């Protein structure tokens, strides 16, 4: 489902697209200088028509100024424009009304956003959820619960579509019919990681994918720390769920603080390295987060008022189906399984079989399958199981 932008948000003409792309592709023209140049000349057309002395007076390096004047990037811009049209991507430049004001106010806002999906989510109430690519079962359970609840509260969940916490947050958001936005460290037409191909397609259809990197840009490692400033810049707050002390999520939290955003963190086991990042953030003043309300009531007042007026409370959302165990033919086995399993620790099927006595492996597998369908048990890779929180 793609919702059209308001009529006042006029899309760029083909000529405007070409000039914005050509300016974005000028080698050596950094983000801060490019936005200063646009603030001075107003349009990319005017930038390309400016003299060398005018460009240098605007703070452009002499060599970069010559590159602009030569117009050498227009051939590559034309190729990029073909990819933009082919992939149904919308270009949102720094000066466009659809460009989110809170992103425009950061120290180094991107000159041009490549957007795939529902453009109106750029200006919706948002929360970023970030964390490790190697989460524990506890981290996954917390992410799924908080992402779903915050989505039901009306927040658009922002993340980076990375493995681990990012993927769990965005899948949980989509599962409850919520809004989600991915900020990529590659082109919006590039699927990374490869196993997220379906998630990429789902978000492009139901949510929004955003990048400042040109079409077909590979996911170079250096792109991701650069990308993180957009994740926090688009958000009203950042929630960190698991991550090492010097992880990418810690970088995003630091950027959020520099940008004046609220920072939230879920506490974790002090013996687990994946808890060091959020636990340290809490020591430094981040809001300790256990429930969706811990985030909601610390958001800016205008955001809370908007959400209160337009969104249903998470408690009104769908709940897992609860089986009537007392009437179930395998009631005793189901009860024993649920007593053995925990939401924050995995249990292998062999160990579970050893704990439930007088039942065969086929009976156990059938019971687990049924509990999984009822939303009470979840299977993780390697035939490990956890109770749904």
Number of C-alpha atoms within 10 A of each C-alpha: 10 14 13 11 14 10 7 8 13 11 15 15 8 11 10 16 21 24 22 22 25 24 23 23 19 20 13 14 20 15 16 13 17 25 21 15 22 19 13 13 18 13 15 21 17 14 21 20 14 16 15 20 11 14 23 17 12 18 13 22 16 14 13 18 24 16 18 26 15 11 15 15 19 19 12 14 22 17 13 20 21 13 16 21 11 9 13 13 21 19 25 24 21 22 16 14 12 21 20 19 14 16 22 17 11 19 13 17 20 23 23 23 21 21 25 25 24 23 24 17 22 22 16 19 21 26 30 31 29 32 32 24 18 14 20 19 17 19 25 21 20 23 30 21 19 24 29 27 24 23 30 24 24 23 28 27 30 28 28 26 27 21 17 19 30 24 24 23 29 31 21 21 27 20 11 15 13 23 23 29 30 27 26 27 27 24 22 29 25 17 20 20 12 9 10 15 12 11 16 22 15 16 22 24 16 19 27 26 32 29 23 27 22 22 21 14 16 16 17 9 10 9 16 16 15 14 22 24 25 23 28 35 29 27 26 22 27 32 28 28 30 36 27 19 18 10 17 19 26 23 16 27 31 19 22 26 15 14 18 14 21 21 29 26 28 23 22 19 12 10 8 12 13 24 25 22 27 29 24 16 22 18 10 9 11 21 20 19 19 14 14 18 15 13 22 19 11 15 19 14 11 10 18 18 11 13 17 14 10 11 13 13 16 18 10 10 13 10 9 10 11 10 15 8 13 10 8 11 9 14 14 12 20 19 12 14 20 16 10 14 18 18 19 17 13 19 18 16 18 11 11 18 17 11 13 17 10 10 12 10 15 9 14 19 13 12 17 22 14 15 21 17 13 14 16 19 22 20 18 13 7 8 11 16 23 24 23 20 15
